[in-house]
Every structure is written in structure tokens, then in C-alpha cells.
Amino acid sequence: MGVGVCLLLALTACEPGPPRIKKPVEKIGDFPAADRPVAHIVSSRWSTEEARDRLNEAGEVMDKSGIKPGMTVADIGAGEGYYTIRLAQRVGKDGRVLAEDIVAEVRDALAERVARERLDNVSVRLGEPANPKLPDNSFDRIFMVHMYHEIEEPYEFLWRMRPSLRPGGQVVVVDAKRRTQDHGTPPSLLKCEFAAVGYTLVQMHDMPSAGGYLAVFRAAGPRPAPEAIRPCVSVKPTPEPTPTPVPTAKAPSKAGG
């Protein structure tokens, strides 16, 4: 890994000097489990960047999310960096983008791309499955694109993410209208899980160009204690009753000659 990449990996293990003892994550309390399946991470790519640009996916999502020059944005589950690169261009030299992924190899490949494209306003770091580890009071927008259904502990993740929003900051979720095990999140489930941790829905739009919909949330009121969070109960589809055959009356036989 080159020096340029190392400089971009601030807050990661790329820093020089003696190894440091990793500070354990503070145990806050018991978070409820999610009552839904979790999709496995199968790829860091949703579609080709060329195909996405032909649909103006990123442009449309950034427009509806109010991304402007000078903003500070986090791209969670950044993958190969489709949104990271375009967010960096939109926020400009006075803005900042923090790109994060939980897979070290994906993080490293993105860091190399950021260095190769000389994006001085982008930092890349490694997150954790239940904790984005974002600095407090730092972000105008947090992007979660086609990754929410892969979060195994959504209540803990959203709870730990809340303090990183600046006043007026918002969380932008893009996902498909499918079951979580099919790499999507039903909008009703998304709204319920966010509301359980104290987020309010600001806007929701169908977003065919992004393969589903866009939802924007803001933090509202005090952050609940972990043990006070009431988990959402998935509504299981009721199986249709098996049709009962109806006896067919025999046609009366014709009288003979």
C-alpha cells in the first residue's frame, strides 16, 4: 500500500508507530434483536457505474437529499465508491466525505481508488457491523445505499450513529422494495426500525433509477435507552387456505328410446 493511501486511511491501522491497544467498545446495554432475516454481503457492486450514470442515479439521489458544496457527508457501506466519488465532486474542496466499509479488502481497494483519483476531500476507514464508529456532531448527511438490509443489529447501529449527525443532519437510505433476505427492505419496516430509535421520516420517494426508493430521516427527541427500544415485529404473510373441492352434481342421464 502506497504512502498516499496510508495518508487517506486516517483513523485506521495504517498509522505509523508502535501498535496501539484497541479500546473496547463500551457496553451500553442490551439492544433488541431484529425480527427479520439479514441478507448476506454478496458483492460490493450494485450495478456498473456506467449503467447507473446513464440513469443519473447519483445525481437524482443527491439532488433529492440536498447535497451542496461545503457539506460533510458519510458514505456507509461505500463498496467500490460509486457514491463516494460523486459525493466528493458535489461537496467540493470545502466539503468532506468519509467513506466506510466493514470489509477490509473493499476498504483498501476504495482507498487506492481515492488516492489514484487524487480526491483530497475523502477519507476512508473501516467500520464495524453494529457500530459505524463515526465522530460525534460531524455530518450533514449520512448515506446508506443498498446496504441497510445487511445490518444484523439495526437498533444498535442506528443508536450509535445518531450522535454523529449535526443539528439538522439527515440520514439518506436507498433500498429496494423487497424482503430483507432478498436484498431489500420493505419501506414500512424501515420506517418502523428508524422510529424505534428516535428518527422521524422527512421524505420518501420512489427511485426507479436507484433500483427502489429513497427515504430521508432526521433524529427527533432524546435518544432512547437501549433497553427502552421496542423492536418492530415483522408481519408474516398469512397462508391462503387450501381450496376445498366442491362436489360436482352429476348431470341427469337421458331416458332411453
Buried (B, 14 or more C-beta within 10 A) or exposed (E): EEEBBBBBBEBBEBEEEEEEEEEEEEEEEEBBEBEBEBBEBEEBEBEEBEEBEEBEBBBBBBEBBBBEEEBBBBBBBBBBBBBBBBBBBBBEEEBBBBBBBBBEEBBBBBBBBBBEBEBEBBBBBBBEBBBBBBEEEBBBBBBBBBBBBBBBBBBBBBBBBBEBBBEEBBBBBBBBEBBBEEBBBBBEBBBBBBBBBBBEBBEBEEBEBBBBBBBBBBBEEEBBEBEEBEBBEBEEEEEEEEEEEEEEEEEEEEEEE
